[in-house]
């Protein structure tokens, strides 16, 4: 499939800075940012509000398909070339940014039925290229043909510190020790799940952000994309 502009797939573990970096890359390139991670958090929120336990696979999958099919859960366009997830027509905001929703997203994203329910929405937004998507399996499952693939990571301790500081800034009750445990638990869940496990695509570029400022990571990835654009543009 030939696209005028590339699809940029940024995968990696929780707390690696994917959201911040993806936003920065999209802004630097004038690309559309597709917030895929929020979709899984939104499914967790839908399950929670419907009284469905995260470990009830059948009920979670039915809730996800029902929410997508009825439009109760969808991706919408937002300003500045971004997308946002909508639940019952509203932006759930910080309701999907809690530790509970993070663990819920990890749990429900392991279910094939949930991933199937959300796959078309992700691909539809990225079909024409000039998009940046971040998640766990963008370069391996959602867009295996993405022109630019990056696996963004950092040490456990650095990722935990970043997430802990985010929680503190938002007034969410948390401790560094508990956040580190959560990061490691989520890593184990994401890497060991049977459906679309977290892994680096064979043709992805590894970027370790442990000792890099976000601007440096953004600049490096933007340079990769520009090099790809230059290599594929008509002479």
TAWO-V810141 format. One record per residue. N is the residue number from 1. RES is the residue in one letter. OMEGA is omega in whole degrees, -180 to 180 (none if undefined). Layout:
n-><N,N>
res-><RES,RES>
omega-><OMEGA,OMEGA>
//
This chain:
n-><1,2,3,4,5,6,7,8,9,10,11,12,13,14,15,16,17,18,19,20,21,22,23,24,25,26,27,28,29,30,31,32,33,34,35,36,37,38,39,40,41,42,43,44,45,46,47,48,49,50,51,52,53,54,55,56,57,58,59,60,61,62,63,64,65,66,67,68,69,70,71,72,73,74,75,76,77,78,79,80,81,82,83,84,85,86,87,88,89,90,91,92,93,94,95,96,97,98,99,100,101,102,103,104,105,106,107,108,109,110,111,112,113,114,115,116,117,118,119,120,121,122,123,124,125,126,127,128,129,130,131,132,133,134,135,136,137,138,139,140,141,142,143,144,145,146,147,148,149,150,151,152,153,154,155,156,157,158,159,160,161,162,163,164,165,166,167,168,169,170,171,172,173,174,175,176,177,178,179,180,181,182,183,184,185,186,187,188,189,190,191,192,193,194,195,196,197,198,199,200,201,202,203,204,205,206,207,208,209,210,211,212,213,214,215,216,217,218,219,220,221,222,223,224,225,226,227,228,229,230,231,232,233,234,235>
res-><X,X,X,X,X,X,X,X,X,X,X,X,X,X,X,X,X,X,X,X,X,X,X,X,X,X,X,X,X,X,X,X,X,X,X,X,X,X,X,X,X,X,X,X,X,X,X,X,X,X,X,X,X,X,X,X,X,X,X,X,X,X,X,X,X,X,X,X,X,X,X,X,X,X,X,X,X,X,X,X,X,X,X,X,X,X,X,X,X,X,X,X,X,X,X,X,X,X,X,X,X,X,X,X,X,X,X,X,X,X,X,X,X,X,X,X,X,X,X,X,X,X,X,X,X,X,X,X,X,X,X,X,X,X,X,X,X,X,X,X,X,X,X,X,X,X,X,X,X,X,X,X,X,X,X,X,X,X,X,X,X,X,X,X,X,X,X,X,X,X,X,X,X,X,X,X,X,X,X,X,X,X,X,X,X,X,X,X,X,X,X,X,X,X,X,X,X,X,X,X,X,X,X,X,X,X,X,X,X,X,X,X,X,X,X,X,X,X,X,X,X,X,X,X,X,X,X,X,X,X,X,X,X,X,X>
omega-><-179,179,179,178,-176,166,179,-178,179,179,177,-177,179,175,-179,-179,-176,-177,180,-178,180,178,-179,179,179,-180,-178,-176,-174,179,176,177,178,-176,-177,-179,180,178,-179,174,179,176,177,179,178,179,-178,-178,178,178,-180,179,-179,-178,176,-171,-177,-178,179,180,178,180,-180,179,179,-179,180,-176,-180,-179,179,176,-179,173,177,178,178,-178,177,176,178,172,176,178,180,176,-175,175,-178,174,-178,176,-176,178,179,-177,-180,176,-180,180,177,178,177,179,178,-179,-174,-180,178,-176,-178,-179,178,-179,177,-178,-175,-173,-176,-180,180,-178,-179,-179,-176,-171,-175,179,-176,180,174,178,177,-180,-179,-174,-178,-178,-179,-175,-174,178,178,179,179,-177,178,-180,180,172,-176,-178,176,180,178,-176,179,-180,179,179,179,-179,179,-180,175,179,-180,-179,-179,-180,179,-180,-179,172,179,-178,180,180,177,177,-180,179,-179,178,-179,175,-179,179,-175,-177,-174,-177,-176,-176,176,180,177,175,179,177,-177,-176,179,175,180,177,178,-175,-176,-176,-178,173,180,-179,180,178,179,-179,-179,-179,177,179,177,-179,-180,177,178,178,-178,-178,-175,-180,180,-179,none>
//
